[in-house]
Amino acid sequence: MAQLKIKLVKSLNGRLKKQIATAESLGLRKIGQETIQPDNEMTRGKIAKIGFMLEVSEVQ
């Protein structure tokens, strides 16, 4: 199964509670943090919600 490397590139300060909760559910709390998540519909949905704050790349 493919995996995605997700990096938080914008601050969570001043964001809506839902956006902060989504970032934390991906394991991201601070700018520069990275996490590896499975490439499935649930992860893609979270990325769609806060994609403007993230950098996403595929892990081979």
PDB file with one MODEL, atoms N, CA, C and O in Angstrom:
MODEL        1
ATOM      1  N   MET A   1       0.839  -1.184   0.000  1.00  0.00           N
ATOM      2  CA  MET A   1       0.000   0.000   0.000  1.00  0.00           C
ATOM      3  C   MET A   1       0.880   1.243   0.000  1.00  0.00           C
ATOM      4  O   MET A   1       1.887   1.299   0.706  1.00  0.00           O
ATOM      5  N   ALA A   2       0.501   2.225  -0.786  1.00  0.00           N
ATOM      6  CA  ALA A   2       1.256   3.480  -0.861  1.00  0.00           C
ATOM      7  C   ALA A   2       1.098   4.266   0.429  1.00  0.00           C
ATOM      8  O   ALA A   2       0.112   4.133   1.155  1.00  0.00           O
ATOM      9  N   GLN A   3       2.100   5.086   0.687  1.00  0.00           N
ATOM     10  CA  GLN A   3       2.059   5.931   1.874  1.00  0.00           C
ATOM     11  C   GLN A   3       2.367   7.361   1.483  1.00  0.00           C
ATOM     12  O   GLN A   3       3.011   7.615   0.466  1.00  0.00           O
ATOM     13  N   LEU A   4       1.901   8.293   2.300  1.00  0.00           N
ATOM     14  CA  LEU A   4       2.105   9.715   2.065  1.00  0.00           C
ATOM     15  C   LEU A   4       2.935  10.324   3.189  1.00  0.00           C
ATOM     16  O   LEU A   4       2.724  10.023   4.364  1.00  0.00           O
ATOM     17  N   LYS A   5       3.876  11.177   2.816  1.00  0.00           N
ATOM     18  CA  LYS A   5       4.649  11.941   3.795  1.00  0.00           C
ATOM     19  C   LYS A   5       4.017  13.322   3.852  1.00  0.00           C
ATOM     20  O   LYS A   5       3.957  14.028   2.845  1.00  0.00           O
ATOM     21  N   ILE A   6       3.546  13.702   5.032  1.00  0.00           N
ATOM     22  CA  ILE A   6       2.814  14.956   5.209  1.00  0.00           C
ATOM     23  C   ILE A   6       3.604  15.854   6.153  1.00  0.00           C
ATOM     24  O   ILE A   6       4.015  15.427   7.232  1.00  0.00           O
ATOM     25  N   LYS A   7       3.812  17.100   5.739  1.00  0.00           N
ATOM     26  CA  LYS A   7       4.578  18.058   6.536  1.00  0.00           C
ATOM     27  C   LYS A   7       3.732  19.303   6.759  1.00  0.00           C
ATOM     28  O   LYS A   7       3.127  19.823   5.823  1.00  0.00           O
ATOM     29  N   LEU A   8       3.691  19.781   8.001  1.00  0.00           N
ATOM     30  CA  LEU A   8       2.973  21.012   8.340  1.00  0.00           C
ATOM     31  C   LEU A   8       3.879  22.200   8.020  1.00  0.00           C
ATOM     32  O   LEU A   8       4.975  22.307   8.570  1.00  0.00           O
ATOM     33  N   VAL A   9       3.427  23.097   7.130  1.00  0.00           N
ATOM     34  CA  VAL A   9       4.260  24.224   6.721  1.00  0.00           C
ATOM     35  C   VAL A   9       3.694  25.578   7.154  1.00  0.00           C
ATOM     36  O   VAL A   9       4.380  26.594   7.040  1.00  0.00           O
ATOM     37  N   LYS A  10       2.460  25.606   7.646  1.00  0.00           N
ATOM     38  CA  LYS A  10       1.878  26.850   8.144  1.00  0.00           C
ATOM     39  C   LYS A  10       1.410  26.648   9.577  1.00  0.00           C
ATOM     40  O   LYS A  10       1.066  25.537   9.979  1.00  0.00           O
ATOM     41  N   SER A  11       1.402  27.723  10.334  1.00  0.00           N
ATOM     42  CA  SER A  11       1.058  27.680  11.748  1.00  0.00           C
ATOM     43  C   SER A  11      -0.402  27.337  11.984  1.00  0.00           C
ATOM     44  O   SER A  11      -1.264  27.611  11.149  1.00  0.00           O
ATOM     45  N   LEU A  12      -0.663  26.738  13.126  1.00  0.00           N
ATOM     46  CA  LEU A  12      -2.028  26.441  13.548  1.00  0.00           C
ATOM     47  C   LEU A  12      -2.631  27.589  14.360  1.00  0.00           C
ATOM     48  O   LEU A  12      -3.815  27.551  14.696  1.00  0.00           O
ATOM     49  N   ASN A  13      -1.834  28.600  14.675  1.00  0.00           N
ATOM     50  CA  ASN A  13      -2.337  29.746  15.439  1.00  0.00           C
ATOM     51  C   ASN A  13      -3.436  30.470  14.673  1.00  0.00           C
ATOM     52  O   ASN A  13      -3.284  30.776  13.490  1.00  0.00           O
ATOM     53  N   GLY A  14      -4.531  30.736  15.350  1.00  0.00           N
ATOM     54  CA  GLY A  14      -5.624  31.479  14.757  1.00  0.00           C
ATOM     55  C   GLY A  14      -6.525  30.669  13.845  1.00  0.00           C
ATOM     56  O   GLY A  14      -7.427  31.231  13.223  1.00  0.00           O
ATOM     57  N   ARG A  15      -6.308  29.365  13.747  1.00  0.00           N
ATOM     58  CA  ARG A  15      -7.128  28.511  12.880  1.00  0.00           C
ATOM     59  C   ARG A  15      -8.386  28.078  13.619  1.00  0.00           C
ATOM     60  O   ARG A  15      -8.474  28.184  14.843  1.00  0.00           O
ATOM     61  N   LEU A  16      -9.349  27.593  12.862  1.00  0.00           N
ATOM     62  CA  LEU A  16     -10.571  27.073  13.453  1.00  0.00           C
ATOM     63  C   LEU A  16     -10.267  25.797  14.246  1.00  0.00           C
ATOM     64  O   LEU A  16      -9.310  25.083  13.945  1.00  0.00           O
ATOM     65  N   LYS A  17     -11.084  25.521  15.254  1.00  0.00           N
ATOM     66  CA  LYS A  17     -10.878  24.338  16.085  1.00  0.00           C
ATOM     67  C   LYS A  17     -10.902  23.063  15.255  1.00  0.00           C
ATOM     68  O   LYS A  17     -10.146  22.132  15.531  1.00  0.00           O
ATOM     69  N   LYS A  18     -11.760  23.010  14.243  1.00  0.00           N
ATOM     70  CA  LYS A  18     -11.842  21.830  13.385  1.00  0.00           C
ATOM     71  C   LYS A  18     -10.544  21.621  12.612  1.00  0.00           C
ATOM     72  O   LYS A  18     -10.100  20.486  12.440  1.00  0.00           O
ATOM     73  N   GLN A  19      -9.933  22.709  12.147  1.00  0.00           N
ATOM     74  CA  GLN A  19      -8.685  22.603  11.400  1.00  0.00           C
ATOM     75  C   GLN A  19      -7.552  22.137  12.306  1.00  0.00           C
ATOM     76  O   GLN A  19      -6.727  21.322  11.894  1.00  0.00           O
ATOM     77  N   ILE A  20      -7.505  22.639  13.515  1.00  0.00           N
ATOM     78  CA  ILE A  20      -6.480  22.217  14.471  1.00  0.00           C
ATOM     79  C   ILE A  20      -6.664  20.745  14.804  1.00  0.00           C
ATOM     80  O   ILE A  20      -5.687  19.998  14.864  1.00  0.00           O
ATOM     81  N   ALA A  21      -7.913  20.316  15.023  1.00  0.00           N
ATOM     82  CA  ALA A  21      -8.202  18.917  15.331  1.00  0.00           C
ATOM     83  C   ALA A  21      -7.806  18.003  14.176  1.00  0.00           C
ATOM     84  O   ALA A  21      -7.301  16.903  14.400  1.00  0.00           O
ATOM     85  N   THR A  22      -8.031  18.448  12.957  1.00  0.00           N
ATOM     86  CA  THR A  22      -7.657  17.650  11.788  1.00  0.00           C
ATOM     87  C   THR A  22      -6.144  17.494  11.708  1.00  0.00           C
ATOM     88  O   THR A  22      -5.645  16.398  11.450  1.00  0.00           O
ATOM     89  N   ALA A  23      -5.414  18.577  11.926  1.00  0.00           N
ATOM     90  CA  ALA A  23      -3.946  18.520  11.907  1.00  0.00           C
ATOM     91  C   ALA A  23      -3.435  17.576  12.995  1.00  0.00           C
ATOM     92  O   ALA A  23      -2.527  16.781  12.756  1.00  0.00           O
ATOM     93  N   GLU A  24      -4.020  17.667  14.185  1.00  0.00           N
ATOM     94  CA  GLU A  24      -3.582  16.806  15.284  1.00  0.00           C
ATOM     95  C   GLU A  24      -3.934  15.347  15.020  1.00  0.00           C
ATOM     96  O   GLU A  24      -3.212  14.452  15.459  1.00  0.00           O
ATOM     97  N   SER A  25      -5.028  15.095  14.313  1.00  0.00           N
ATOM     98  CA  SER A  25      -5.376  13.709  13.987  1.00  0.00           C
ATOM     99  C   SER A  25      -4.388  13.114  12.983  1.00  0.00           C
ATOM    100  O   SER A  25      -4.239  11.895  12.897  1.00  0.00           O
ATOM    101  N   LEU A  26      -3.720  13.980  12.229  1.00  0.00           N
ATOM    102  CA  LEU A  26      -2.659  13.523  11.327  1.00  0.00           C
ATOM    103  C   LEU A  26      -1.320  13.414  12.052  1.00  0.00           C
ATOM    104  O   LEU A  26      -0.336  12.962  11.467  1.00  0.00           O
ATOM    105  N   GLY A  27      -1.275  13.822  13.314  1.00  0.00           N
ATOM    106  CA  GLY A  27      -0.043  13.741  14.100  1.00  0.00           C
ATOM    107  C   GLY A  27       0.826  14.975  13.969  1.00  0.00           C
ATOM    108  O   GLY A  27       2.027  14.908  14.226  1.00  0.00           O
ATOM    109  N   LEU A  28       0.250  16.101  13.574  1.00  0.00           N
ATOM    110  CA  LEU A  28       1.010  17.333  13.356  1.00  0.00           C
ATOM    111  C   LEU A  28       0.617  18.388  14.377  1.00  0.00           C
ATOM    112  O   LEU A  28      -0.561  18.718  14.512  1.00  0.00           O
ATOM    113  N   ARG A  29       1.598  18.916  15.094  1.00  0.00           N
ATOM    114  CA  ARG A  29       1.335  19.929  16.104  1.00  0.00           C
ATOM    115  C   ARG A  29       2.172  21.190  15.901  1.00  0.00           C
ATOM    116  O   ARG A  29       1.731  22.280  16.267  1.00  0.00           O
ATOM    117  N   LYS A  30       3.359  21.066  15.333  1.00  0.00           N
ATOM    118  CA  LYS A  30       4.257  22.198  15.168  1.00  0.00           C
ATOM    119  C   LYS A  30       4.677  22.329  13.706  1.00  0.00           C
ATOM    120  O   LYS A  30       4.686  21.351  12.959  1.00  0.00           O
ATOM    121  N   ILE A  31       5.022  23.544  13.315  1.00  0.00           N
ATOM    122  CA  ILE A  31       5.516  23.773  11.960  1.00  0.00           C
ATOM    123  C   ILE A  31       6.778  22.935  11.759  1.00  0.00           C
ATOM    124  O   ILE A  31       7.647  22.887  12.630  1.00  0.00           O
ATOM    125  N   GLY A  32       6.869  22.280  10.609  1.00  0.00           N
ATOM    126  CA  GLY A  32       8.043  21.478  10.285  1.00  0.00           C
ATOM    127  C   GLY A  32       7.908  20.014  10.647  1.00  0.00           C
ATOM    128  O   GLY A  32       8.719  19.196  10.213  1.00  0.00           O
ATOM    129  N   GLN A  33       6.901  19.665  11.433  1.00  0.00           N
ATOM    130  CA  GLN A  33       6.709  18.256  11.782  1.00  0.00           C
ATOM    131  C   GLN A  33       6.257  17.472  10.560  1.00  0.00           C
ATOM    132  O   GLN A  33       5.491  17.967   9.734  1.00  0.00           O
ATOM    133  N   GLU A  34       6.746  16.240  10.459  1.00  0.00           N
ATOM    134  CA  GLU A  34       6.372  15.361   9.359  1.00  0.00           C
ATOM    135  C   GLU A  34       5.807  14.074   9.917  1.00  0.00           C
ATOM    136  O   GLU A  34       6.154  13.653  11.021  1.00  0.00           O
ATOM    137  N   THR A  35       4.936  13.456   9.146  1.00  0.00           N
ATOM    138  CA  THR A  35       4.367  12.181   9.529  1.00  0.00           C
ATOM    139  C   THR A  35       4.141  11.348   8.272  1.00  0.00           C
ATOM    140  O   THR A  35       3.960  11.890   7.182  1.00  0.00           O
ATOM    141  N   ILE A  36       4.153  10.049   8.430  1.00  0.00           N
ATOM    142  CA  ILE A  36       3.866   9.121   7.340  1.00  0.00           C
ATOM    143  C   ILE A  36       2.489   8.520   7.609  1.00  0.00           C
ATOM    144  O   ILE A  36       2.244   7.952   8.672  1.00  0.00           O
ATOM    145  N   GLN A  37       1.602   8.654   6.636  1.00  0.00           N
ATOM    146  CA  GLN A  37       0.238   8.152   6.770  1.00  0.00           C
ATOM    147  C   GLN A  37      -0.088   7.255   5.577  1.00  0.00           C
ATOM    148  O   GLN A  37       0.469   7.440   4.495  1.00  0.00           O
ATOM    149  N   PRO A  38      -0.981   6.290   5.762  1.00  0.00           N
ATOM    150  CA  PRO A  38      -1.387   5.451   4.633  1.00  0.00           C
ATOM    151  C   PRO A  38      -2.186   6.276   3.621  1.00  0.00           C
ATOM    152  O   PRO A  38      -2.924   7.190   3.991  1.00  0.00           O
ATOM    153  N   ASP A  39      -2.026   5.941   2.349  1.00  0.00           N
ATOM    154  CA  ASP A  39      -2.744   6.642   1.288  1.00  0.00           C
ATOM    155  C   ASP A  39      -4.116   6.002   1.111  1.00  0.00           C
ATOM    156  O   ASP A  39      -4.297   5.111   0.281  1.00  0.00           O
ATOM    157  N   ASN A  40      -5.080   6.469   1.905  1.00  0.00           N
ATOM    158  CA  ASN A  40      -6.442   5.946   1.798  1.00  0.00           C
ATOM    159  C   ASN A  40      -7.415   7.124   1.773  1.00  0.00           C
ATOM    160  O   ASN A  40      -7.003   8.281   1.854  1.00  0.00           O
ATOM    161  N   GLU A  41      -8.685   6.826   1.663  1.00  0.00           N
ATOM    162  CA  GLU A  41      -9.690   7.878   1.530  1.00  0.00           C
ATOM    163  C   GLU A  41      -9.796   8.752   2.773  1.00  0.00           C
ATOM    164  O   GLU A  41     -10.053   9.951   2.662  1.00  0.00           O
ATOM    165  N   MET A  42      -9.604   8.181   3.936  1.00  0.00           N
ATOM    166  CA  MET A  42      -9.692   8.950   5.174  1.00  0.00           C
ATOM    167  C   MET A  42      -8.568   9.991   5.237  1.00  0.00           C
ATOM    168  O   MET A  42      -8.809  11.152   5.569  1.00  0.00           O
ATOM    169  N   THR A  43      -7.360   9.574   4.921  1.00  0.00           N
ATOM    170  CA  THR A  43      -6.225  10.495   4.938  1.00  0.00           C
ATOM    171  C   THR A  43      -6.386  11.565   3.864  1.00  0.00           C
ATOM    172  O   THR A  43      -6.100  12.737   4.106  1.00  0.00           O
ATOM    173  N   ARG A  44      -6.842  11.167   2.682  1.00  0.00           N
ATOM    174  CA  ARG A  44      -7.046  12.129   1.591  1.00  0.00           C
ATOM    175  C   ARG A  44      -8.098  13.174   1.962  1.00  0.00           C
ATOM    176  O   ARG A  44      -7.969  14.338   1.585  1.00  0.00           O
ATOM    177  N   GLY A  45      -9.127  12.775   2.691  1.00  0.00           N
ATOM    178  CA  GLY A  45     -10.149  13.711   3.136  1.00  0.00           C
ATOM    179  C   GLY A  45      -9.599  14.733   4.106  1.00  0.00           C
ATOM    180  O   GLY A  45      -9.936  15.915   4.034  1.00  0.00           O
ATOM    181  N   LYS A  46      -8.747  14.276   5.020  1.00  0.00           N
ATOM    182  CA  LYS A  46      -8.127  15.202   5.981  1.00  0.00           C
ATOM    183  C   LYS A  46      -7.218  16.185   5.255  1.00  0.00           C
ATOM    184  O   LYS A  46      -7.196  17.371   5.581  1.00  0.00           O
ATOM    185  N   ILE A  47      -6.469  15.692   4.272  1.00  0.00           N
ATOM    186  CA  ILE A  47      -5.585  16.560   3.494  1.00  0.00           C
ATOM    187  C   ILE A  47      -6.403  17.594   2.731  1.00  0.00           C
ATOM    188  O   ILE A  47      -5.987  18.747   2.614  1.00  0.00           O
ATOM    189  N   ALA A  48      -7.551  17.202   2.215  1.00  0.00           N
ATOM    190  CA  ALA A  48      -8.408  18.126   1.469  1.00  0.00           C
ATOM    191  C   ALA A  48      -8.904  19.260   2.359  1.00  0.00           C
ATOM    192  O   ALA A  48      -9.063  20.388   1.892  1.00  0.00           O
ATOM    193  N   LYS A  49      -9.150  18.973   3.636  1.00  0.00           N
ATOM    194  CA  LYS A  49      -9.660  19.985   4.560  1.00  0.00           C
ATOM    195  C   LYS A  49      -8.618  21.048   4.904  1.00  0.00           C
ATOM    196  O   LYS A  49      -8.950  22.227   5.032  1.00  0.00           O
ATOM    197  N   ILE A  50      -7.356  20.630   5.052  1.00  0.00           N
ATOM    198  CA  ILE A  50      -6.321  21.587   5.481  1.00  0.00           C
ATOM    199  C   ILE A  50      -5.120  21.567   4.545  1.00  0.00           C
ATOM    200  O   ILE A  50      -3.996  21.833   4.971  1.00  0.00           O
ATOM    201  N   GLY A  51      -5.346  21.260   3.302  1.00  0.00           N
ATOM    202  CA  GLY A  51      -4.265  21.134   2.321  1.00  0.00           C
ATOM    203  C   GLY A  51      -3.428  22.379   2.149  1.00  0.00           C
ATOM    204  O   GLY A  51      -2.247  22.286   1.814  1.00  0.00           O
ATOM    205  N   PHE A  52      -4.020  23.557   2.374  1.00  0.00           N
ATOM    206  CA  PHE A  52      -3.284  24.811   2.222  1.00  0.00           C
ATOM    207  C   PHE A  52      -2.200  24.984   3.290  1.00  0.00           C
ATOM    208  O   PHE A  52      -1.330  25.844   3.148  1.00  0.00           O
ATOM    209  N   MET A  53      -2.241  24.178   4.355  1.00  0.00           N
ATOM    210  CA  MET A  53      -1.235  24.270   5.419  1.00  0.00           C
ATOM    211  C   MET A  53      -0.208  23.148   5.327  1.00  0.00           C
ATOM    212  O   MET A  53       0.712  23.084   6.142  1.00  0.00           O
ATOM    213  N   LEU A  54      -0.354  22.262   4.341  1.00  0.00           N
ATOM    214  CA  LEU A  54       0.459  21.058   4.269  1.00  0.00           C
ATOM    215  C   LEU A  54       1.298  20.994   3.008  1.00  0.00           C
ATOM    216  O   LEU A  54       1.017  21.647   2.003  1.00  0.00           O
ATOM    217  N   GLU A  55       2.359  20.166   3.102  1.00  0.00           N
ATOM    218  CA  GLU A  55       3.152  19.767   1.953  1.00  0.00           C
ATOM    219  C   GLU A  55       3.057  18.251   1.910  1.00  0.00           C
ATOM    220  O   GLU A  55       3.404  17.586   2.886  1.00  0.00           O
ATOM    221  N   VAL A  56       2.597  17.697   0.807  1.00  0.00           N
ATOM    222  CA  VAL A  56       2.350  16.252   0.722  1.00  0.00           C
ATOM    223  C   VAL A  56       3.198  15.668  -0.396  1.00  0.00           C
ATOM    224  O   VAL A  56       3.252  16.211  -1.500  1.00  0.00           O
ATOM    225  N   SER A  57       3.864  14.547  -0.096  1.00  0.00           N
ATOM    226  CA  SER A  57       4.598  13.811  -1.116  1.00  0.00           C
ATOM    227  C   SER A  57       4.409  12.323  -0.891  1.00  0.00           C
ATOM    228  O   SER A  57       4.132  11.876   0.222  1.00  0.00           O
ATOM    229  N   GLU A  58       4.562  11.572  -1.959  1.00  0.00           N
ATOM    230  CA  GLU A  58       4.357  10.125  -1.886  1.00  0.00           C
ATOM    231  C   GLU A  58       5.669   9.431  -1.529  1.00  0.00           C
ATOM    232  O   GLU A  58       6.720   9.764  -2.075  1.00  0.00           O
ATOM    233  N   VAL A  59       5.606   8.476  -0.619  1.00  0.00           N
ATOM    234  CA  VAL A  59       6.772   7.695  -0.205  1.00  0.00           C
ATOM    235  C   VAL A  59       6.779   6.411  -1.028  1.00  0.00           C
ATOM    236  O   VAL A  59       5.761   5.727  -1.136  1.00  0.00           O
ATOM    237  N   GLN A  60       7.910   6.098  -1.595  1.00  0.00           N
ATOM    238  CA  GLN A  60       8.014   4.886  -2.436  1.00  0.00           C
ATOM    239  C   GLN A  60       8.277   3.668  -1.598  1.00  0.00           C
ATOM    240  O   GLN A  60       8.393   2.565  -2.132  1.00  0.00           O
TER     241      GLN A  60
ENDMDL
END
